[in-house]
Amino acid sequence: MTRGDVIVIGGGLAGLASAYALHEAGYGVTVLERREDVALETSFANGGILTPSMPDPWNAPGVHWQLLRWLGREDAPMLLRPRAIPGYLGWGLRFLAASAPRSYHASMRANYRLCAYSLERLRQWRVALGLEYAVGTLGTLEVYRDPASFEQAVAEVRALAPLGLVGEPLDPAATARLEPLLDEIRGDLVGAIHFPRDESGDALLFCRALRARLEARGVRILVNTAVRTVRLSAGRAVGVETAGGFVPGSHVVVAGGPWSTALLAGCGVRVHVRPVKGYSLSIRIDPGAGPRHALSDDSLHAVMTPLGSTLRLAGTAEFSGWDLTLRPARVQALWRLLAALSPTLARTVDRSDAQPWCGLRPMSADGRPYIGATPVAGLYVNTGHGHLGWTQAAGSAALLAQLLSGTPPAIDPRPFALTRNERRAWRGEIQPLEQHP
Ligand SMILES: Cc1cc2nc3c(=O)[nH]c(=O)nc-3n(C[C@H](O)[C@H](O)[C@H](O)COP(=O)(O)OP(=O)(O)OC[C@H]3O[C@@H](n4cnc5c(N)ncnc54)[C@H](O)[C@@H]3O)c2cc1C
């Protein structure tokens, strides 16, 4: 006997994790995925880092100057394509407004709590389900090449330390001792921060392994099944319409990545989520040839993550609408990252079978995901995780299941609610809400 039958729209990290958490909470669950398999969109080849250490939204104070400075530069870490501007207008104004220091810091703290909770849940799931996904547990190492950025990063670590963040600043010599691969660029670095509690792992392997465990537990996962609309009756979500017909459900969860915005708009529900494109490059390496830690390079806004016999380089943000063209200049930027972090690897890896990829991050305007109820009874949402969707997947799903089932939430859900008042956040009034245990 289940508590109800939940339909989850979307078979990416957010949808599959939601399915597991809801199944654990006692619901019958059906996942509907329009593609031929799970995790073929944004969850396919991301950077692979699980980083409570990077909870900061991308709209840091001063982001508008950066966007202007980088306008039209093909190799810019954050690139706004002028022809895509109309598609980002309303969202973009909110994105810029949320870069006000108070809003930015409030989002950072709320994200940190969700990230830390999420990693805790993920470790439990990994053990309980025996999931294998090229897990790395040595933490991340963030390297810095200019003193001002290093100082600012150390200050941010100190600000989050009372919430539980552990980060150890290292000088270049100590950095190279911890990560011998960086010895040859030691002279370029001013320092690094080691975050020992971060993890890494392959999101695609995770999704595939989770799918197998879900199906073994009786969760239905229907691929090649695109949801056209959510059906409402007397103001309540009662199921979804697909090409194959109506699928009834007691609740509907929209976890459709950046496509969620349109699905929700069809029900009169508004979320401020837009696609922000990112690139990755997967390179085969010999065991032991890559770094021991996941590395992040602040100056290049990109990461390099060892995932078993794959080295994953990822990063860059492009505001270019729904365009999924693989642009050579952006892929080149990732090769440059490799050369900047390990000139030896850049010379020796086999470039011929490297796999470039790009995906669309579901980015919310204020840098926090939307998790929980909508104004439509029975209709829930779990999306908008942007650059943190892997890190926050398990925790967001657990929080969603707690909210849907009426169980006391493990962390304060209000910063992630649809009803959050961004204006209050801009004025810093979100802070008292965070007193929740
Ligand atoms: C280059 C890059 C690097 C990244 N690196 C990291 C990282 O290192 N760490 C981290 O934490 N995060 C990272 N991210 C972010 C993370 O990958 C995303 O936030 C996450 O994958 C989003 O998952 P999702 O399930 O919301 O979306 P998706 O994976 O896109 O899943 C949504 C699914 O919904 C389906 N769908 C949509 N509409 C419908 C419909 N109408 N009917 C049925 N199905 C539908 C889609 O087909 C899709 O499969 C990165 C992202 C990118 C692009």
The ligand as a Gaussian input file, in Angstrom:
#p B3LYP/6-31G(d) Opt

LIG

0 1
 C       29.380000      21.900000     -18.197000
 C       28.641000      21.638000     -16.923000
 C       29.374000      21.285000     -15.784000
 C       28.718000      21.069000     -14.582000
 N       29.433000      20.652000     -13.516000
 C       28.822000      20.404000     -12.337000
 C       29.576000      19.936000     -11.230000
 O       30.771000      19.663000     -11.333000
 N       28.941000      19.777000     -10.043000
 C       27.602000      20.056000      -9.886000
 O       27.094000      19.963000      -8.784000
 N       26.841000      20.424000     -10.950000
 C       27.431000      20.606000     -12.157000
 N       26.694000      21.010000     -13.246000
 C       25.255000      21.231000     -13.068000
 C       24.466000      19.943000     -13.134000
 O       24.979000      19.089000     -14.119000
 C       22.998000      20.287000     -13.433000
 O       22.522000      21.218000     -12.487000
 C       22.131000      19.044000     -13.369000
 O       22.584000      18.087000     -14.276000
 C       20.676000      19.385000     -13.676000
 O       19.944000      18.199000     -13.556000
 P       18.404000      18.190000     -13.891000
 O       17.907000      16.825000     -13.595000
 O       17.748000      19.335000     -13.256000
 O       18.357000      18.490000     -15.467000
 P       18.590000      17.470000     -16.673000
 O       19.727000      16.576000     -16.429000
 O       18.608000      18.278000     -17.924000
 O       17.296000      16.581000     -16.631000
 C       16.043000      17.065000     -17.038000
 C       15.386000      15.944000     -17.811000
 O       14.042000      16.287000     -18.056000
 C       13.690000      15.783000     -19.321000
 N       12.515000      16.517000     -19.793000
 C       12.414000      17.838000     -20.041000
 N       11.168000      18.146000     -20.458000
 C       10.467000      16.980000     -20.432000
 C        9.134000      16.646000     -20.769000
 N        8.253000      17.574000     -21.208000
 N        8.747000      15.354000     -20.657000
 C        9.619000      14.399000     -20.200000
 N       10.891000      14.661000     -19.919000
 C       11.322000      15.947000     -19.998000
 C       14.943000      16.060000     -20.158000
 O       14.978000      15.260000     -21.308000
 C       16.041000      15.745000     -19.167000
 O       16.488000      14.409000     -19.277000
 C       27.308000      21.219000     -14.491000
 C       26.576000      21.540000     -15.629000
 C       27.230000      21.742000     -16.834000
 C       26.437000      22.065000     -18.059000

